[in-house]
Structures are given as structure tokens and as C-alpha cells.
Amino acid sequence: MTDAPLTDTTPSEAPRSSKRTTRVIFEWVAVLLVAAVASITLRTFVFETYYIPSGSMEPTLQIGDRIVVNKLSVDFGTINRGDVIVFKSPPSENCGGPPVADLVKRVIGLPGDHLTSVGNTIYVNGKALRENWPHTEPLGTPIGHVTVPAGHYFMMGDNHADSCDSRMWGTITRSEIIGKVFIRIWPLGRLGFL
């Protein structure tokens, strides 16, 4: 027997630990990358959040509310009278104040509709519009005699007297519509579907 020192013949733990650390880092990077791609895809094609900066949609939407818009509702659904939608600000929009990229209003007139107003009453195709949603009186700026062109929509804010809308800048095209508002997510006390 010799008094030679004992040596460990098992493989070193350092390379195994290094491989494990590298694998964990790679997995986390992959998870974060997939999450980022999914988030960007959802925001671009499915849902987007917006902040309400003005009172033009009061009392339905108030200053500071945050909403979620369903973008697929435009491509795969129908747009109905009474829908609250977000759309690209028309080039002719000039209501004072700083320019904004997107607006939120309610659909009042559909393609082919004839609109007018008398006093505080809006008429669509000769019949008084039943506004089954919260809105304010008085009407403010009247609606002349407008026939909504094919592929266009007539938009109004629920705060009729304090809204810059289709009464000022005309109708919008379907291609300008980003999506339908379907839920208010902030403030939490007003959380709910529209």
C-alpha cells in the first residue's frame, strides 16, 4: 500500500452546474421572447388599450378612463348603430386643441342612412333615434341633412353639446375604424363592458 493521496475520479460538478445555468438562462430568454412576440401580436391585431383624454363621450366614458378595443370586431363582425368605436382621426378634424391620432365616438349613422335633427331630437331615416345609451342634452350643433355614403359611418360623442364629431368633419370610412370598445378597465370602480 502506498500513501498516495486519494483523488476523486467522479466528473467535476462545475461543468454540470455551468450547463444547467446556461440552460435555465436560455429557457428564460425563450419564454420572454415568446411572451414579447405574443404581446406585440395581440396588440397589433386583436386588442389595444386607450386612455380617454376628453369629456366628449361623457357620461359613458369619462376623462381618465382606460378602455380595451377589440380590433377583430371590424374585420370579422358588423358595425351597428350604437356601437362605441375607436377610429383614426379624419384629416378634416380641426376642433382646436392639440391634434390626436385616434378618436372614440358612437356610431349614429350607417351607410345609406339619412340623418337630420330638429331641436334636441336626432332623426334617422325619418324616425326619431332612440338613444338607449347614456347621453347628454342639449344636442348642441345640429345635424343638417346628411346621407351617409356607402362604406361610411356618422359618429357622435355622447356628450352632444361638447363633442367635435361628424357634425363638424363629416363621415368616416370603414377603413378608418380601428375597433369596437368592449370593456372599461380603469378605474376599477367603473370596470365593465360597454
C-alpha positions in Angstrom: 0.0 0.0 0.0 1.2 3.5 -0.8 0.4 6.6 1.0 -0.6 8.4 -2.2 -3.3 11.0 -1.8 -6.8 9.9 -2.8 -8.1 11.6 -5.9 -11.8 12.0 -6.8 -12.4 10.2 -10.0 -16.0 11.5 -10.4 -16.6 14.2 -13.0 -16.3 17.7 -11.8 -19.6 19.3 -10.7 -18.5 22.7 -12.1 -19.2 21.8 -15.8 -22.5 20.3 -15.0 -23.6 23.3 -12.9 -22.5 25.6 -15.7 -24.5 23.7 -18.3 -27.6 23.8 -16.0 -27.2 27.6 -15.5 -26.8 28.1 -19.3 -29.9 26.0 -19.9 -32.0 28.0 -17.4 -30.9 31.3 -18.9 -31.7 30.0 -22.4 -35.2 28.9 -21.2 -35.9 32.3 -19.6 -34.8 34.1 -22.7 -37.0 31.9 -24.8 -40.0 32.4 -22.5 -39.6 36.2 -22.5 -39.1 36.3 -26.3 -42.3 34.2 -26.9 -44.2 36.5 -24.4 -43.0 39.6 -26.2 -44.0 38.3 -29.6 -47.4 37.2 -28.3 -47.9 40.6 -26.7 -47.0 42.5 -29.8 -49.2 40.3 -32.0 -52.2 40.7 -29.7 -51.8 44.4 -29.5 -51.3 44.8 -33.3 -54.1 42.5 -34.4 -56.5 41.7 -31.6 -56.7 44.1 -28.6 -55.4 47.6 -27.8 -55.9 49.8 -24.7 -56.7 53.5 -24.9 -56.8 56.4 -22.4 -59.8 58.8 -22.6 -58.4 62.4 -22.6 -61.6 64.4 -23.1 -65.2 64.6 -22.0 -66.8 64.2 -25.4 -68.1 60.7 -24.5 -69.4 61.5 -21.1 -71.3 60.1 -19.3 -70.4 56.8 -20.9 -66.6 57.3 -20.8 -65.1 59.9 -18.5 -61.8 61.7 -18.6 -59.1 59.3 -17.3 -61.0 56.1 -18.2 -59.0 53.3 -19.8 -60.7 51.1 -22.4 -59.9 48.0 -24.4 -60.7 47.9 -28.1 -61.4 44.6 -30.0 -59.8 45.1 -33.4 -61.1 41.8 -34.8 -64.7 43.1 -34.4 -64.2 45.2 -37.5 -62.8 42.5 -39.8 -65.0 39.7 -38.6 -68.1 41.4 -37.3 -70.6 44.1 -38.2 -70.7 47.7 -37.1 -74.1 48.6 -35.6 -75.8 51.8 -34.7 -74.9 52.5 -31.0 -71.5 50.8 -31.1 -68.7 52.8 -29.4 -65.7 52.6 -31.7 -62.1 53.9 -31.9 -61.1 55.2 -35.3 -58.3 57.2 -36.9 -58.8 60.9 -36.6 -60.0 62.2 -40.0 -57.8 64.6 -41.9 -60.5 67.2 -41.8 -60.8 67.1 -38.0 -59.9 70.5 -36.7 -61.7 71.2 -33.4 -59.0 73.2 -31.7 -56.6 71.8 -29.2 -53.7 69.5 -30.0 -54.1 67.0 -32.8 -54.8 63.4 -31.8 -54.2 60.3 -33.8 -57.3 58.3 -32.7 -60.8 59.3 -31.6 -63.6 57.4 -29.7 -67.3 58.1 -30.6 -70.6 56.3 -31.0 -72.0 55.2 -34.4 -75.2 57.1 -35.1 -75.5 56.7 -38.9 -74.8 53.6 -41.0 -74.1 53.5 -44.8 -77.2 54.7 -46.6 -78.9 56.4 -43.6 -80.4 59.8 -43.9 -79.8 61.9 -40.7 -81.2 65.2 -39.6 -82.1 66.9 -36.3 -84.9 69.1 -35.0 -84.3 70.7 -31.6 -82.7 68.0 -29.4 -84.0 65.1 -31.4 -81.9 63.2 -34.0 -83.8 61.6 -36.8 -82.5 58.6 -38.8 -84.4 57.8 -41.9 -87.3 59.9 -40.8 -87.7 58.3 -37.4 -86.6 59.7 -34.0 -83.4 58.0 -32.9 -83.9 56.1 -29.6 -80.7 56.6 -27.8 -80.7 53.6 -25.4 -77.4 54.7 -24.0 -76.3 57.4 -21.6 -76.1 60.8 -23.3 -76.4 64.5 -22.5 -78.8 67.1 -23.7 -78.9 69.6 -25.4 -77.9 68.4 -28.8 -75.6 71.4 -29.4 -74.5 71.7 -33.0 -77.5 70.5 -35.2 -77.3 67.8 -37.9 -78.1 69.3 -41.2 -79.5 66.9 -43.8 -76.9 64.2 -44.2 -77.0 61.0 -46.3 -74.2 58.6 -45.2 -72.3 57.4 -48.2 -71.7 53.7 -48.8 -68.8 52.4 -46.7 -69.1 55.4 -44.3 -70.3 56.0 -40.8 -71.7 59.1 -39.0 -70.1 59.4 -35.5 -71.2 61.4 -32.4 -70.0 61.8 -28.9 -72.5 61.0 -26.1 -71.8 64.5 -24.7 -73.6 66.0 -27.6 -73.1 69.7 -26.8 -69.4 69.2 -26.1 -68.2 66.8 -28.8 -66.4 67.5 -32.0 -67.7 64.8 -34.3 -69.2 64.0 -37.7 -71.3 67.1 -37.4 -68.1 69.1 -37.9 -65.9 66.9 -40.0 -68.2 64.6 -41.8 -68.4 60.8 -42.0 -65.6 58.3 -41.6 -64.8 55.3 -43.8 -64.8 51.7 -42.5 -61.1 51.5 -43.2 -60.5 54.3 -40.6 -62.1 52.2 -37.9 -59.7 50.5 -35.5 -62.1 48.5 -33.4 -65.1 48.4 -31.1 -64.7 49.4 -27.4 -65.9 46.4 -25.4 -64.7 47.0 -21.8 -63.6 49.8 -19.5 -60.7 48.5 -17.3 -60.0 51.7 -15.3 -60.9 53.0 -12.8 -61.7 49.7 -11.1 -64.9 51.2 -9.6 -66.3 51.6 -13.2 -64.9 48.3 -14.6 -67.4 46.9 -17.0 -68.5 46.0 -20.5 -69.9 48.7 -22.8 
